[in-house]
Amino acid sequence: MLAPERASRLEAVAGWSWDPFGAAWEDGFERLSLYLDREGRPPVGSFRTHDGYRLGSWVTVQRHKRSTIRPERASRLEALAGWSWEVPDDRWECGFEQLRRHVAAGGDARPPARFVTDTGFQLEKWVKRQRAGRVSMSAERASRLESLPGWVWSANDASWEEGFAALQSFAEQYGHASPNHREVVGGIPLGRWVIWQRTQRAQLCAERSGRLEALSGWRWNSWDTAWERGFTELNSQVLSGGTAALPALFTTDAGFRLGGWVREQRSRRNALGPDRIARLEALPGWTWYAGRQSEKPRKE
């Protein structure tokens, strides 16, 4: 029998346990408790913690030993919010975990075509399979997918959301939502996308129409678009150190006849709305009279 003095010295050592198997179980339980607090459900079988602990394997062992596990331990597991004795479909859980991590890293639940994670997982293909299997999918899984930012069930919905996100970014940068018909943003032909939305206005749902109309400078009318382009060109000219008082033949580097556009606005002053008049007059150097810097022509 071990002397009390030696027993005390052993017990004073950090991490010492008279029951190493019990200590190992407690370690796994504590890790699981922390994981459930954070994630709300047990990890998949292949999951490892940041320090390499095989928590997924530990959970799998507890489930397989359900009939022989101590009642006290079973009760403690069942008391954890999110615990389940049911063995999940690890392949689905693995895919969902990959998608969740992609979202957490700054992406969204609409990975681009042929997207593969750093671990080699074909995430975009997995997302496609989930969309295709929506009818037979459990409500619980569908709900989990829908909780992820950017998730959509239709590839067409995904395409529309990508176009809208590009237009939103454009509007934030330029102050209007009327890009040139050749405009491309992030590989998306944004100009053509906008033209299509206008063409399909009658078929767009109220929710999408409302989101478009909420964007600064959105116009359903292509004539409004032409005006917005001219104003954007003029504003860019001013921001680059120029002036809004341009000669009639002035042309931008891109070939836009900005001087002619300015002349047209002056000639159509009485037909312009108050908003457009105010926007033009807010530009440094703007004048309604060609060759004059003052607001009114000098009287003879």
GUTIBA-428357 format. One record per residue (C-alpha): residue in three letters; x, y, z. Coordinates in steps of 0.1 Angstrom, whole numbers, padded with zeros to 4 digits, always signed. Layout:
BEGIN
AlaXYZ
...
REM end
This chain:
BEGIN
Met+0000+0000+0000
Leu+0013+0034-0009
Ala+0024+0056+0020
Pro+0002+0086+0027
Glu+0032+0110+0022
Arg+0038+0096-0013
Ala+0001+0097-0022
Ser+0000+0133-0012
Arg+0031+0141-0033
Leu+0015+0124-0063
Glu-0018+0143-0058
Ala+0001+0176-0057
Val+0013+0170-0093
Ala-0008+0190-0118
Gly-0030+0167-0138
Trp-0025+0137-0115
Ser-0055+0113-0113
Trp-0060+0080-0096
Asp-0085+0072-0123
Pro-0069+0080-0157
Phe-0099+0067-0177
Gly-0122+0088-0156
Ala-0100+0119-0161
Ala-0099+0113-0198
Trp-0137+0111-0199
Glu-0140+0143-0179
Asp-0117+0161-0203
Gly-0138+0150-0233
Phe-0170+0160-0215
Glu-0156+0195-0207
Arg-0145+0200-0243
Leu-0179+0189-0255
Ser-0197+0212-0232
Leu-0177+0242-0244
Tyr-0183+0231-0281
Leu-0221+0228-0276
Asp-0222+0262-0259
Arg-0206+0277-0290
Glu-0221+0256-0319
Gly-0254+0242-0305
Arg-0248+0206-0317
Pro-0222+0179-0313
Pro-0193+0179-0338
Val-0190+0154-0367
Gly-0168+0123-0363
Ser-0137+0138-0380
Phe-0137+0170-0360
Arg-0106+0180-0340
Thr-0102+0210-0317
His-0076+0236-0323
Asp-0051+0217-0302
Gly-0057+0184-0321
Tyr-0081+0167-0296
Arg-0104+0143-0315
Leu-0136+0155-0300
Gly-0157+0141-0329
Ser-0143+0106-0322
Trp-0150+0110-0285
Val-0186+0118-0292
Thr-0189+0088-0316
Val-0175+0065-0288
Gln-0201+0078-0263
Arg-0229+0071-0287
His-0217+0036-0295
Lys-0214+0028-0258
Arg-0249+0041-0250
Ser-0261+0008-0236
Thr-0231+0003-0213
Ile-0222+0038-0203
Arg-0226+0047-0166
Pro-0261+0061-0158
Glu-0245+0091-0142
Arg-0225+0099-0173
Ala-0254+0093-0196
Ser-0275+0118-0175
Arg-0248+0144-0177
Leu-0246+0141-0215
Glu-0284+0143-0218
Ala-0284+0174-0197
Leu-0262+0193-0222
Ala-0282+0215-0245
Gly-0279+0202-0281
Trp-0268+0167-0272
Ser-0282+0138-0292
Trp-0276+0100-0291
Glu-0286+0098-0327
Val-0256+0093-0351
Pro-0258+0120-0378
Asp-0250+0117-0414
Asp-0214+0127-0412
Arg-0211+0134-0449
Trp-0239+0160-0447
Glu-0226+0175-0415
Cys-0191+0177-0430
Gly-0204+0196-0459
Phe-0225+0219-0437
Glu-0194+0226-0415
Gln-0174+0235-0446
Leu-0201+0259-0458
Arg-0204+0274-0423
Arg-0166+0280-0421
His-0166+0296-0455
Val-0193+0320-0444
Ala-0175+0327-0411
Ala-0143+0335-0430
Gly-0161+0364-0448
Gly-0179+0346-0476
Asp-0215+0338-0480
Ala-0236+0307-0486
Arg-0234+0311-0524
Pro-0198+0300-0533
Pro-0188+0307-0568
Ala-0188+0281-0596
Arg-0164+0252-0591
Phe-0153+0266-0557
Val-0130+0243-0537
Thr-0120+0249-0501
Asp-0084+0249-0489
Thr-0089+0213-0478
Gly-0100+0202-0513
Phe-0137+0200-0505
Gln-0159+0208-0535
Leu-0181+0232-0517
Glu-0200+0246-0547
Lys-0210+0211-0559
Trp-0222+0203-0523
Val-0244+0234-0523
Lys-0258+0224-0557
Arg-0268+0190-0543
Gln-0286+0205-0514
Arg-0306+0228-0537
Ala-0315+0198-0559
Gly-0325+0177-0529
Arg-0347+0204-0512
Val-0380+0184-0516
Ser-0367+0154-0497
Met-0346+0173-0472
Ser-0357+0174-0435
Ala-0371+0207-0422
Glu-0343+0208-0396
Arg-0316+0207-0423
Ala-0334+0232-0445
Ser-0337+0256-0416
Arg-0300+0253-0408
Leu-0291+0261-0444
Glu-0315+0291-0445
Ser-0299+0305-0414
Leu-0266+0311-0433
Pro-0262+0345-0448
Gly-0267+0345-0485
Trp-0283+0311-0488
Val-0308+0307-0517
Trp-0325+0276-0530
Ser-0325+0286-0567
Ala-0295+0290-0588
Asn-0314+0318-0606
Asp-0320+0335-0572
Ala-0282+0331-0566
Ser-0274+0348-0599
Trp-0299+0376-0592
Glu-0284+0382-0557
Glu-0249+0383-0572
Gly-0260+0409-0597
Phe-0278+0430-0570
Ala-0247+0428-0547
Ala-0225+0441-0576
Leu-0250+0469-0583
Gln-0252+0478-0546
Ser-0214+0481-0545
Phe-0214+0502-0576
Ala-0240+0525-0562
Glu-0221+0529-0529
Gln-0190+0538-0549
Tyr-0205+0562-0575
Gly-0236+0575-0559
His-0260+0561-0584
Ala-0273+0528-0597
Ser-0272+0534-0635
Pro-0239+0519-0648
Asn-0229+0521-0684
His-0242+0492-0705
Arg-0206+0479-0708
Glu-0199+0481-0671
Val-0184+0449-0655
Val-0180+0445-0618
Gly-0162+0415-0603
Gly-0166+0396-0635
Ile-0204+0403-0636
Pro-0217+0421-0667
Leu-0235+0447-0645
Gly-0246+0470-0673
Arg-0264+0441-0691
Trp-0278+0429-0658
Val-0294+0463-0651
Ile-0309+0465-0686
Trp-0324+0431-0681
Gln-0340+0441-0648
Arg-0356+0471-0665
Thr-0368+0449-0694
Gln-0383+0425-0669
Arg-0398+0451-0646
Ala-0434+0437-0650
Gln-0422+0402-0641
Leu-0401+0412-0611
Cys-0416+0404-0577
Ala-0424+0434-0554
Glu-0396+0425-0530
Arg-0369+0427-0558
Ser-0384+0458-0573
Gly-0384+0474-0539
Arg-0347+0466-0533
Leu-0337+0481-0566
Glu-0357+0512-0560
Ala-0341+0516-0526
Leu-0307+0520-0543
Ser-0294+0556-0547
Gly-0299+0567-0583
Trp-0319+0537-0595
Arg-0339+0545-0626
Trp-0364+0522-0645
Asn-0362+0545-0675
Ser-0332+0542-0699
Trp-0334+0580-0706
Asp-0328+0586-0670
Thr-0299+0563-0673
Ala-0284+0583-0701
Trp-0287+0615-0679
Glu-0271+0598-0649
Arg-0242+0587-0671
Gly-0237+0622-0683
Phe-0238+0635-0647
Thr-0214+0609-0636
Glu-0189+0618-0663
Leu-0192+0655-0654
Asn-0188+0648-0617
Ser-0157+0627-0624
Gln-0143+0656-0644
Val-0148+0679-0614
Leu-0134+0654-0589
Ser-0103+0650-0611
Gly-0095+0687-0607
Gly-0115+0701-0636
Thr-0146+0723-0637
Ala-0182+0719-0647
Ala-0179+0748-0671
Leu-0168+0730-0702
Pro-0165+0740-0739
Ala-0191+0725-0762
Leu-0166+0703-0780
Phe-0150+0688-0749
Thr-0147+0650-0750
Thr-0135+0627-0722
Asp-0106+0603-0725
Ala-0133+0575-0729
Gly-0148+0593-0759
Phe-0179+0607-0741
Arg-0190+0640-0756
Leu-0193+0657-0722
Gly-0193+0693-0736
Gly-0223+0684-0758
Trp-0241+0669-0728
Val-0234+0701-0708
Arg-0247+0722-0736
Glu-0279+0701-0738
Gln-0286+0705-0701
Arg-0283+0743-0704
Ser-0307+0744-0734
Arg-0332+0721-0715
Arg-0330+0739-0682
Asn-0368+0746-0681
Ala-0375+0709-0687
Leu-0352+0696-0660
Gly-0366+0687-0627
Pro-0357+0705-0595
Asp-0335+0676-0583
Arg-0314+0676-0614
Ile-0311+0714-0614
Ala-0299+0713-0578
Arg-0274+0685-0585
Leu-0259+0704-0615
Glu-0257+0737-0596
Ala-0239+0719-0567
Leu-0209+0712-0590
Pro-0180+0737-0588
Gly-0179+0759-0619
Trp-0214+0751-0631
Thr-0231+0779-0650
Trp-0263+0779-0671
Tyr-0248+0803-0696
Ala-0220+0792-0719
Gly-0188+0812-0716
Arg-0200+0829-0684
Gln-0190+0821-0648
Ser-0218+0841-0632
Glu-0253+0828-0627
Lys-0269+0856-0649
Pro-0257+0871-0681
Arg-0243+0906-0679
Lys-0268+0933-0689
Glu-0257+0955-0718
REM end
